[in-house]
Amino acid sequence: MREHNHIPVAIIGYSGHAYVAIDILQSTGIAVAGYCELQKKDFDPFSIPYLGCDEEDDTIRKLRDLRYFVAIGENQVRRSVMERLMNKLPPPVNAIHRAAIVADSAIIGSGVMIAAAAVINPLAVIGLGVVCNTSCSIDHECRIADFAHIAPGAVLSGNVTVGENTFVGAGAVVKQGVRIGKNVVVGAGSVIIRDIPDGQTIIGNPGYELKNI
């Protein structure tokens, strides 16, 4: 569906991750109408209006005249907020930086952030609400499930699968063909050379499971 780029975007959430999203939107000439939070923030680095709490009916009515983007870095919270809003509003827009490289054959869901210098190579599939953060590399035919977060500088070789709600930390490297389950945390700088089941936390080179002591 074609997006109406002349309609301003409301940012849901207003902290560090949102600052990046705002910069991405503005880099493509999209106006930011304001932000939604539980309450008005004392620190307002972009000098944008407070639109209200997105859980309140009055704010939802404002959002019906705008587009919106859920700019929350934590996967489960982003998922909860986005799913709640999508019960009342159309799907969120994408925030794709003009300095990102996205192959024409890649499939990109709604509410996706693709930051500066990120690369999405041919036939990759990026699900709903995924974060592809600064300078990450997602190679050919990777499949990133809904609400995953690929952190800055992470490298996913070809045909990697990442499950729902999974976080792949900054600078991590994933070998081609590896399947990572849902609700997984891959620590920063880890090297993943074998499949990871659901729910594990993996660190190190080569990656191993971090267990409670």
C-alpha positions in Angstrom: 0.0 0.0 0.0 1.4 3.4 -1.0 2.1 5.7 2.0 1.0 9.3 1.9 4.3 10.9 2.6 2.8 14.4 3.0 1.1 13.3 6.2 3.2 13.9 9.3 4.2 11.1 11.6 3.7 10.8 15.3 6.4 9.1 17.3 5.3 6.6 20.0 8.0 6.7 22.7 10.5 9.5 23.2 13.9 8.4 24.4 17.2 7.4 22.7 15.7 4.9 20.2 13.1 7.5 19.3 15.8 10.1 18.7 17.3 7.8 16.0 13.9 7.2 14.4 13.2 10.9 14.3 16.5 11.6 12.6 15.7 8.8 10.1 12.3 10.2 9.2 13.6 13.7 8.9 16.5 12.5 6.7 13.8 11.4 4.1 11.9 14.7 4.4 9.1 13.3 6.5 7.7 15.8 9.1 7.4 14.6 12.7 4.1 15.9 14.2 5.1 15.2 17.8 5.5 12.4 20.3 3.3 10.2 22.6 4.4 9.1 26.0 2.8 8.3 29.3 3.5 11.9 30.3 5.3 14.9 28.9 9.1 14.7 28.9 11.2 17.4 30.5 14.0 16.7 28.0 12.8 17.5 24.4 15.8 17.5 22.2 13.9 17.9 18.9 11.5 20.5 20.2 8.4 18.6 19.1 4.9 18.8 20.6 3.6 16.4 23.2 0.5 14.7 21.8 -0.6 12.8 24.9 -0.5 9.2 26.1 -1.2 6.8 23.3 -3.4 4.7 25.7 -6.0 7.4 25.9 -8.9 7.9 23.6 -8.3 11.6 23.0 -4.8 10.8 21.8 -6.0 7.9 19.5 -8.3 10.4 17.9 -5.4 12.7 17.1 -3.4 9.8 15.7 -6.2 9.0 13.2 -5.3 12.2 11.4 -1.6 11.3 11.3 0.7 8.4 10.6 2.7 6.9 13.4 5.9 5.0 14.2 6.5 3.0 17.4 10.1 4.0 18.4 10.7 1.7 21.3 13.9 -0.4 21.4 12.8 -3.1 23.8 11.2 -5.9 21.7 8.4 -7.0 24.0 7.3 -3.5 24.8 7.5 -2.4 21.2 5.3 -5.5 20.3 2.8 -4.8 23.0 2.4 -1.1 22.0 2.3 -1.8 18.3 -0.3 -4.6 18.5 -2.5 -2.4 20.7 -2.4 0.5 18.3 -3.0 -1.7 15.3 -6.3 -2.8 16.8 -7.5 0.8 16.5 -5.3 2.3 13.7 -3.8 1.3 10.4 -0.4 -0.3 10.5 2.6 2.0 11.3 4.9 3.5 8.7 8.5 2.4 8.2 11.5 4.5 9.1 14.2 3.8 6.5 17.3 6.1 6.4 18.3 7.5 3.1 21.8 6.1 3.7 20.5 2.5 4.1 20.8 0.0 1.3 17.7 -2.1 0.8 17.5 -4.5 -2.2 14.5 -4.2 -4.4 13.7 -7.9 -3.9 13.7 -7.6 -0.1 10.3 -7.9 1.6 9.8 -5.3 4.4 7.0 -5.4 6.9 5.3 -2.5 8.6 6.7 -0.5 11.5 10.3 -1.4 10.5 13.3 0.7 11.3 16.3 0.5 9.0 19.0 2.9 10.3 21.9 4.6 8.5 24.4 2.4 6.7 22.3 -0.8 7.3 22.3 -3.2 4.4 19.4 -5.5 3.5 20.4 -7.8 0.7 18.3 -9.6 -2.0 15.4 -11.8 -1.0 15.7 -11.0 2.7 12.4 -10.9 4.5 12.0 -8.4 7.4 8.9 -8.9 9.6 6.6 -6.5 11.4 8.2 -4.1 13.8 11.8 -5.2 13.2 14.7 -3.0 14.1 17.7 -3.1 11.7 20.0 -0.8 13.5 23.0 1.3 12.4 25.5 -0.5 10.1 24.0 -3.9 10.5 24.3 -6.3 7.5 21.5 -8.7 6.7 22.5 -10.8 3.7 20.7 -12.7 1.0 17.6 -14.7 1.9 17.7 -14.0 5.6 14.4 -14.1 7.4 13.9 -11.8 10.4 10.7 -12.6 12.2 8.4 -10.0 13.9 9.7 -7.7 16.5 13.3 -8.8 16.4 16.2 -6.3 16.8 19.4 -6.5 14.9 21.8 -4.2 16.8 24.4 -1.9 15.4 27.2 -3.6 13.4 25.8 -7.1 13.6 26.4 -9.3 10.6 24.0 -12.0 9.4 25.4 -14.1 6.6 23.2 -15.6 4.0 20.1 -17.7 4.8 20.1 -16.9 8.5 16.7 -17.1 10.3 16.0 -15.0 13.4 12.9 -15.8 15.5 10.3 -13.4 16.9 11.4 -11.0 19.7 15.0 -12.1 19.4 17.8 -9.6 20.0 21.1 -9.9 18.1 23.7 -7.7 19.9 26.0 -5.1 18.6 28.9 -6.5 16.5 27.6 -10.1 16.6 28.4 -12.4 13.6 26.1 -15.2 12.6 27.3 -17.9 10.2 25.4 -18.6 7.0 22.4 -20.9 7.3 22.1 -20.7 11.1 18.6 -20.7 12.6 18.1 -18.6 15.8 14.9 -19.3 17.7 12.4 -16.8 19.2 13.0 -14.9 22.5 16.8 -15.4 22.2 19.4 -12.9 23.3 22.7 -12.9 21.4 25.4 -11.0 23.3 27.4 -8.2 21.8 30.4 -9.5 19.8 29.3 -13.1 19.9 30.0 -15.5 17.0 27.2 -17.8 16.3 28.1 -21.0 14.3 25.3 -23.3 15.1 21.5 -23.2 15.6 20.1 -21.7 18.8 16.8 -23.0 20.4 14.1 -20.7 21.7 14.7 -18.6 24.8 18.4 -19.0 25.2 21.0 -16.2 26.0 24.2 -16.8 24.0 27.6 -15.1 24.5 31.2 -15.6 23.4 33.2 -16.8 20.4 32.1 -19.4 19.6 28.7 -18.7 21.1 27.7 -20.7 24.2 24.6 -20.6 26.4 24.8 -18.3 29.5 23.1 -20.3 32.3 22.1 -19.2 35.8 24.7 -20.0 38.4 
